[in-house]
Amino acid sequence: MRLLVLFVVAAALAIGVGSLALGDDKPPDPRWPGGEVNVFAPTQGTIDTVIFAAERWTGSGAHVKVRVVKYERDADVVVRLDDRRLGRLCGPRCFGFTTALGRPKAGKSELFLRESLGKPTSLSVWVAAHELGHVLGLRHVANSPTCTIMSPTWFDTRCAPTLSEDVPRYRELWCVPTPADVTAAAKLYGGGVRSKSDRCV
Ligand SMILES: [Zn+2]
């Protein structure tokens, strides 16, 4: 049975607004040079979560390389566990939030994860991978006919994360990201879907 579960994951959609105000015809390029993004996470549990999500994107077949770095000063994106700020940014039911879609015009992006997701489970990796999708420049896909991790408010149990509290096993992350998500990233960065599995379509 297909079941939709209410879920809120979000990103600031500020891209292009500043350039119009400055009279610049060309919107800023949201892509990261070489598809490379460096992410810093503050706690061991979050580091593990983000490493899982980063490896799923880096191994997806899209030409992206998401690295988890040891020092915040080396990061393009800083992960925050701060439910008060997360709630202010996107509401009390929000699981994650990213402050920029793609590469910000200046400074570092912030990626918020709900504090309860600060340990590696299928759900926390799924949310981190969704937010990293925004970091790479992917927008939400509403009412997708196929599985995607980029749904704005729902996940679909055909390819949803398990709610187990255990560290995720490889087979639980097959659909993180899905072929539709990898295809979207490949449009920005090149490459294509590496796995031809039909598990997540
Ligand atoms: Zn989102």
py3Dmol code that shows the C-alpha trace and the ligand (Angstrom):
import py3Dmol

protein = """\
ATOM      1  CA  MET A   1       0.000   0.000   0.000  1.00  0.00           C
ATOM      2  CA  ARG A   2       1.198   3.440  -0.821  1.00  0.00           C
ATOM      3  CA  LEU A   3       1.028   5.790   2.084  1.00  0.00           C
ATOM      4  CA  LEU A   4       1.971   9.426   2.300  1.00  0.00           C
ATOM      5  CA  VAL A   5       3.389  10.722   5.540  1.00  0.00           C
ATOM      6  CA  LEU A   6       3.328  14.389   6.461  1.00  0.00           C
ATOM      7  CA  PHE A   7       6.822  15.680   6.667  1.00  0.00           C
ATOM      8  CA  VAL A   8       8.270  19.124   6.363  1.00  0.00           C
ATOM      9  CA  VAL A   9      11.623  19.788   4.836  1.00  0.00           C
ATOM     10  CA  ALA A  10      12.451  23.125   3.367  1.00  0.00           C
ATOM     11  CA  ALA A  11      14.939  25.478   1.813  1.00  0.00           C
ATOM     12  CA  ALA A  12      15.135  29.202   1.451  1.00  0.00           C
ATOM     13  CA  LEU A  13      14.241  30.015  -2.133  1.00  0.00           C
ATOM     14  CA  ALA A  14      16.098  33.297  -2.375  1.00  0.00           C
ATOM     15  CA  ILE A  15      17.980  32.536  -5.558  1.00  0.00           C
ATOM     16  CA  GLY A  16      17.903  35.269  -8.187  1.00  0.00           C
ATOM     17  CA  VAL A  17      16.146  37.872  -6.049  1.00  0.00           C
ATOM     18  CA  GLY A  18      19.291  39.815  -5.185  1.00  0.00           C
ATOM     19  CA  SER A  19      20.514  39.924  -8.761  1.00  0.00           C
ATOM     20  CA  LEU A  20      17.269  41.483  -9.974  1.00  0.00           C
ATOM     21  CA  ALA A  21      17.532  44.191  -7.318  1.00  0.00           C
ATOM     22  CA  LEU A  22      21.035  44.964  -8.563  1.00  0.00           C
ATOM     23  CA  GLY A  23      19.896  45.205 -12.176  1.00  0.00           C
ATOM     24  CA  ASP A  24      22.008  42.216 -13.141  1.00  0.00           C
ATOM     25  CA  ASP A  25      20.450  40.355 -16.076  1.00  0.00           C
ATOM     26  CA  LYS A  26      22.150  37.119 -15.269  1.00  0.00           C
ATOM     27  CA  PRO A  27      20.993  35.224 -12.182  1.00  0.00           C
ATOM     28  CA  PRO A  28      23.797  33.843 -10.042  1.00  0.00           C
ATOM     29  CA  ASP A  29      24.961  30.366 -10.961  1.00  0.00           C
ATOM     30  CA  PRO A  30      23.810  28.072  -8.125  1.00  0.00           C
ATOM     31  CA  ARG A  31      26.333  25.378  -8.990  1.00  0.00           C
ATOM     32  CA  TRP A  32      29.453  24.598  -6.997  1.00  0.00           C
ATOM     33  CA  PRO A  33      32.669  24.611  -9.056  1.00  0.00           C
ATOM     34  CA  GLY A  34      33.519  21.029  -9.967  1.00  0.00           C
ATOM     35  CA  GLY A  35      30.434  19.891  -8.053  1.00  0.00           C
ATOM     36  CA  GLU A  36      32.524  19.983  -4.866  1.00  0.00           C
ATOM     37  CA  VAL A  37      31.009  20.996  -1.539  1.00  0.00           C
ATOM     38  CA  ASN A  38      32.663  20.869   1.884  1.00  0.00           C
ATOM     39  CA  VAL A  39      30.383  20.362   4.879  1.00  0.00           C
ATOM     40  CA  PHE A  40      31.133  20.706   8.578  1.00  0.00           C
ATOM     41  CA  ALA A  41      28.992  19.012  11.225  1.00  0.00           C
ATOM     42  CA  PRO A  42      29.236  19.769  14.951  1.00  0.00           C
ATOM     43  CA  THR A  43      28.751  16.442  16.756  1.00  0.00           C
ATOM     44  CA  GLN A  44      29.897  12.876  16.130  1.00  0.00           C
ATOM     45  CA  GLY A  45      26.341  11.655  15.532  1.00  0.00           C
ATOM     46  CA  THR A  46      25.707  14.413  13.014  1.00  0.00           C
ATOM     47  CA  ILE A  47      29.083  13.850  11.370  1.00  0.00           C
ATOM     48  CA  ASP A  48      28.156  10.197  10.853  1.00  0.00           C
ATOM     49  CA  THR A  49      24.721  11.152   9.498  1.00  0.00           C
ATOM     50  CA  VAL A  50      26.161  13.669   7.060  1.00  0.00           C
ATOM     51  CA  ILE A  51      28.913  11.261   5.959  1.00  0.00           C
ATOM     52  CA  PHE A  52      26.247   8.691   5.027  1.00  0.00           C
ATOM     53  CA  ALA A  53      24.239  11.310   3.097  1.00  0.00           C
ATOM     54  CA  ALA A  54      27.341  12.816   1.463  1.00  0.00           C
ATOM     55  CA  GLU A  55      28.566   9.398   0.319  1.00  0.00           C
ATOM     56  CA  ARG A  56      25.177   8.615  -1.176  1.00  0.00           C
ATOM     57  CA  TRP A  57      25.360  11.773  -3.309  1.00  0.00           C
ATOM     58  CA  THR A  58      29.041  11.394  -4.169  1.00  0.00           C
ATOM     59  CA  GLY A  59      28.495   7.801  -5.296  1.00  0.00           C
ATOM     60  CA  SER A  60      25.233   8.519  -7.110  1.00  0.00           C
ATOM     61  CA  GLY A  61      26.653   8.985 -10.599  1.00  0.00           C
ATOM     62  CA  ALA A  62      26.022  12.739 -10.786  1.00  0.00           C
ATOM     63  CA  HIS A  63      29.342  14.559 -10.946  1.00  0.00           C
ATOM     64  CA  VAL A  64      29.237  15.887  -7.404  1.00  0.00           C
ATOM     65  CA  LYS A  65      31.599  15.405  -4.501  1.00  0.00           C
ATOM     66  CA  VAL A  66      30.271  16.179  -1.029  1.00  0.00           C
ATOM     67  CA  ARG A  67      32.964  16.021   1.642  1.00  0.00           C
ATOM     68  CA  VAL A  68      32.683  16.226   5.404  1.00  0.00           C
ATOM     69  CA  VAL A  69      35.557  18.361   6.716  1.00  0.00           C
ATOM     70  CA  LYS A  70      37.158  18.443  10.139  1.00  0.00           C
ATOM     71  CA  TYR A  71      37.189  22.207  10.702  1.00  0.00           C
ATOM     72  CA  GLU A  72      34.385  24.708  10.301  1.00  0.00           C
ATOM     73  CA  ARG A  73      36.772  27.193   8.674  1.00  0.00           C
ATOM     74  CA  ASP A  74      37.220  24.792   5.720  1.00  0.00           C
ATOM     75  CA  ALA A  75      33.469  24.364   5.151  1.00  0.00           C
ATOM     76  CA  ASP A  76      31.140  25.799   2.539  1.00  0.00           C
ATOM     77  CA  VAL A  77      28.144  24.533   4.501  1.00  0.00           C
ATOM     78  CA  VAL A  78      27.801  24.336   8.286  1.00  0.00           C
ATOM     79  CA  VAL A  79      25.331  21.919   9.868  1.00  0.00           C
ATOM     80  CA  ARG A  80      23.444  23.272  12.885  1.00  0.00           C
ATOM     81  CA  LEU A  81      21.412  21.430  15.500  1.00  0.00           C
ATOM     82  CA  ASP A  82      19.219  24.221  16.878  1.00  0.00           C
ATOM     83  CA  ASP A  83      15.518  23.455  17.108  1.00  0.00           C
ATOM     84  CA  ARG A  84      14.612  26.995  18.191  1.00  0.00           C
ATOM     85  CA  ARG A  85      16.170  28.530  15.098  1.00  0.00           C
ATOM     86  CA  LEU A  86      14.868  25.714  12.913  1.00  0.00           C
ATOM     87  CA  GLY A  87      11.353  26.342  14.222  1.00  0.00           C
ATOM     88  CA  ARG A  88      11.637  30.060  13.558  1.00  0.00           C
ATOM     89  CA  LEU A  89      12.924  29.431  10.035  1.00  0.00           C
ATOM     90  CA  CYS A  90      10.360  26.909   8.875  1.00  0.00           C
ATOM     91  CA  GLY A  91       7.840  26.015  11.554  1.00  0.00           C
ATOM     92  CA  PRO A  92       7.426  23.567  14.439  1.00  0.00           C
ATOM     93  CA  ARG A  93       7.048  20.464  12.267  1.00  0.00           C
ATOM     94  CA  CYS A  94      10.100  21.142  10.137  1.00  0.00           C
ATOM     95  CA  PHE A  95      12.788  18.451  10.119  1.00  0.00           C
ATOM     96  CA  GLY A  96      15.434  20.299   8.157  1.00  0.00           C
ATOM     97  CA  PHE A  97      16.202  23.601   6.484  1.00  0.00           C
ATOM     98  CA  THR A  98      18.909  24.974   4.228  1.00  0.00           C
ATOM     99  CA  THR A  99      19.604  28.698   4.027  1.00  0.00           C
ATOM    100  CA  ALA A 100      20.526  28.776   0.332  1.00  0.00           C
ATOM    101  CA  LEU A 101      19.533  26.892  -2.773  1.00  0.00           C
ATOM    102  CA  GLY A 102      22.831  25.978  -4.373  1.00  0.00           C
ATOM    103  CA  ARG A 103      25.969  28.001  -3.803  1.00  0.00           C
ATOM    104  CA  PRO A 104      25.250  31.189  -1.838  1.00  0.00           C
ATOM    105  CA  LYS A 105      26.337  34.531  -3.270  1.00  0.00           C
ATOM    106  CA  ALA A 106      28.621  35.021  -0.296  1.00  0.00           C
ATOM    107  CA  GLY A 107      29.620  33.302   2.910  1.00  0.00           C
ATOM    108  CA  LYS A 108      28.705  29.861   4.138  1.00  0.00           C
ATOM    109  CA  SER A 109      25.327  28.156   3.940  1.00  0.00           C
ATOM    110  CA  GLU A 110      23.719  26.753   7.045  1.00  0.00           C
ATOM    111  CA  LEU A 111      21.978  23.387   7.057  1.00  0.00           C
ATOM    112  CA  PHE A 112      19.674  22.791  10.017  1.00  0.00           C
ATOM    113  CA  LEU A 113      18.716  19.322  11.193  1.00  0.00           C
ATOM    114  CA  ARG A 114      16.238  18.721  13.978  1.00  0.00           C
ATOM    115  CA  GLU A 115      18.131  17.850  17.161  1.00  0.00           C
ATOM    116  CA  SER A 116      16.483  14.417  17.370  1.00  0.00           C
ATOM    117  CA  LEU A 117      18.102  13.628  13.996  1.00  0.00           C
ATOM    118  CA  GLY A 118      21.592  14.149  15.355  1.00  0.00           C
ATOM    119  CA  LYS A 119      22.431  10.456  15.107  1.00  0.00           C
ATOM    120  CA  PRO A 120      22.656   8.231  12.031  1.00  0.00           C
ATOM    121  CA  THR A 121      19.342   6.523  11.265  1.00  0.00           C
ATOM    122  CA  SER A 122      17.602   5.972   7.933  1.00  0.00           C
ATOM    123  CA  LEU A 123      15.378   8.976   8.611  1.00  0.00           C
ATOM    124  CA  SER A 124      18.195  11.340   9.610  1.00  0.00           C
ATOM    125  CA  VAL A 125      20.267  10.332   6.562  1.00  0.00           C
ATOM    126  CA  TRP A 126      17.203  10.813   4.356  1.00  0.00           C
ATOM    127  CA  VAL A 127      16.624  14.333   5.726  1.00  0.00           C
ATOM    128  CA  ALA A 128      20.325  15.210   5.443  1.00  0.00           C
ATOM    129  CA  ALA A 129      20.362  13.973   1.830  1.00  0.00           C
ATOM    130  CA  HIS A 130      17.258  16.070   1.066  1.00  0.00           C
ATOM    131  CA  GLU A 131      18.950  19.170   2.480  1.00  0.00           C
ATOM    132  CA  LEU A 132      22.192  18.364   0.635  1.00  0.00           C
ATOM    133  CA  GLY A 133      20.029  18.180  -2.507  1.00  0.00           C
ATOM    134  CA  HIS A 134      19.092  21.824  -1.860  1.00  0.00           C
ATOM    135  CA  VAL A 135      22.740  22.632  -1.178  1.00  0.00           C
ATOM    136  CA  LEU A 136      23.582  21.220  -4.615  1.00  0.00           C
ATOM    137  CA  GLY A 137      20.863  23.410  -6.172  1.00  0.00           C
ATOM    138  CA  LEU A 138      17.880  21.049  -6.383  1.00  0.00           C
ATOM    139  CA  ARG A 139      14.410  22.453  -5.849  1.00  0.00           C
ATOM    140  CA  HIS A 140      11.410  20.674  -4.389  1.00  0.00           C
ATOM    141  CA  VAL A 141       9.457  18.343  -6.649  1.00  0.00           C
ATOM    142  CA  ALA A 142       5.788  18.426  -5.703  1.00  0.00           C
ATOM    143  CA  ASN A 143       3.444  15.558  -6.617  1.00  0.00           C
ATOM    144  CA  SER A 144       6.204  13.603  -8.308  1.00  0.00           C
ATOM    145  CA  PRO A 145       5.000  10.536 -10.224  1.00  0.00           C
ATOM    146  CA  THR A 146       8.181   8.735  -9.185  1.00  0.00           C
ATOM    147  CA  CYS A 147      10.018   8.413  -5.907  1.00  0.00           C
ATOM    148  CA  THR A 148      12.094  11.405  -4.921  1.00  0.00           C
ATOM    149  CA  ILE A 149      13.815  12.625  -1.788  1.00  0.00           C
ATOM    150  CA  MET A 150      12.996  16.209  -2.860  1.00  0.00           C
ATOM    151  CA  SER A 151       9.292  16.231  -1.912  1.00  0.00           C
ATOM    152  CA  PRO A 152       8.400  19.468  -0.134  1.00  0.00           C
ATOM    153  CA  THR A 153       6.133  18.176   2.620  1.00  0.00           C
ATOM    154  CA  TRP A 154       5.763  14.446   2.237  1.00  0.00           C
ATOM    155  CA  PHE A 155       7.640  11.288   1.871  1.00  0.00           C
ATOM    156  CA  ASP A 156       6.264   8.375   0.005  1.00  0.00           C
ATOM    157  CA  THR A 157       6.491   4.999   1.689  1.00  0.00           C
ATOM    158  CA  ARG A 158       7.380   3.309  -1.600  1.00  0.00           C
ATOM    159  CA  CYS A 159      10.851   4.759  -1.112  1.00  0.00           C
ATOM    160  CA  ALA A 160      10.675   6.286   2.355  1.00  0.00           C
ATOM    161  CA  PRO A 161      13.245   5.764   5.074  1.00  0.00           C
ATOM    162  CA  THR A 162      12.547   3.199   7.758  1.00  0.00           C
ATOM    163  CA  LEU A 163      11.829   4.633  11.187  1.00  0.00           C
ATOM    164  CA  SER A 164      14.291   2.276  12.856  1.00  0.00           C
ATOM    165  CA  GLU A 165      16.584   3.840  15.433  1.00  0.00           C
ATOM    166  CA  ASP A 166      19.473   1.670  14.218  1.00  0.00           C
ATOM    167  CA  VAL A 167      22.389   2.770  12.091  1.00  0.00           C
ATOM    168  CA  PRO A 168      21.097   2.349   8.523  1.00  0.00           C
ATOM    169  CA  ARG A 169      22.121  -0.643   6.487  1.00  0.00           C
ATOM    170  CA  TYR A 170      23.190  -0.244   2.887  1.00  0.00           C
ATOM    171  CA  ARG A 171      19.956  -1.655   1.498  1.00  0.00           C
ATOM    172  CA  GLU A 172      17.952   0.901   3.486  1.00  0.00           C
ATOM    173  CA  LEU A 173      19.641   3.746   1.615  1.00  0.00           C
ATOM    174  CA  TRP A 174      19.251   2.491  -1.944  1.00  0.00           C
ATOM    175  CA  CYS A 175      16.700   5.213  -2.667  1.00  0.00           C
ATOM    176  CA  VAL A 176      18.781   8.016  -1.173  1.00  0.00           C
ATOM    177  CA  PRO A 177      18.902   9.695  -3.637  1.00  0.00           C
ATOM    178  CA  THR A 178      16.481   8.191  -6.168  1.00  0.00           C
ATOM    179  CA  PRO A 179      17.186   8.025  -9.928  1.00  0.00           C
ATOM    180  CA  ALA A 180      14.937  11.088 -10.440  1.00  0.00           C
ATOM    181  CA  ASP A 181      17.032  13.041  -7.932  1.00  0.00           C
ATOM    182  CA  VAL A 182      20.309  11.933  -9.515  1.00  0.00           C
ATOM    183  CA  THR A 183      18.997  12.917 -12.953  1.00  0.00           C
ATOM    184  CA  ALA A 184      18.133  16.383 -11.609  1.00  0.00           C
ATOM    185  CA  ALA A 185      21.629  16.767 -10.143  1.00  0.00           C
ATOM    186  CA  ALA A 186      23.194  15.493 -13.380  1.00  0.00           C
ATOM    187  CA  LYS A 187      21.414  18.266 -15.296  1.00  0.00           C
ATOM    188  CA  LEU A 188      23.407  20.745 -13.227  1.00  0.00           C
ATOM    189  CA  TYR A 189      26.715  18.914 -12.915  1.00  0.00           C
ATOM    190  CA  GLY A 190      26.866  16.208 -15.571  1.00  0.00           C
ATOM    191  CA  GLY A 191      27.031  12.467 -15.077  1.00  0.00           C
ATOM    192  CA  GLY A 192      23.956  10.287 -14.763  1.00  0.00           C
ATOM    193  CA  VAL A 193      22.256   7.578 -12.768  1.00  0.00           C
ATOM    194  CA  ARG A 194      24.807   4.965 -11.733  1.00  0.00           C
ATOM    195  CA  SER A 195      22.406   2.335 -10.449  1.00  0.00           C
ATOM    196  CA  LYS A 196      19.955   0.963 -12.968  1.00  0.00           C
ATOM    197  CA  SER A 197      17.957  -0.633 -10.182  1.00  0.00           C
ATOM    198  CA  ASP A 198      14.214  -0.150 -10.472  1.00  0.00           C
ATOM    199  CA  ARG A 199      13.675  -0.211  -6.710  1.00  0.00           C
ATOM    200  CA  CYS A 200      13.143   3.515  -6.387  1.00  0.00           C
ATOM    201  CA  VAL A 201      11.158   4.563  -9.447  1.00  0.00           C
TER     202      VAL A 201
END
"""
ligand_1 = """\
1
ZN
Zn 13.291 20.898 1.196
"""
view = py3Dmol.view(width=600, height=400)
view.addModel(protein, "pdb")
view.setStyle({"model": 0}, {"cartoon": {"style": "trace"}})
view.addModel(ligand_1, "xyz")
view.setStyle({"model": 1}, {"stick": {}})
view.zoomTo()
view.show()
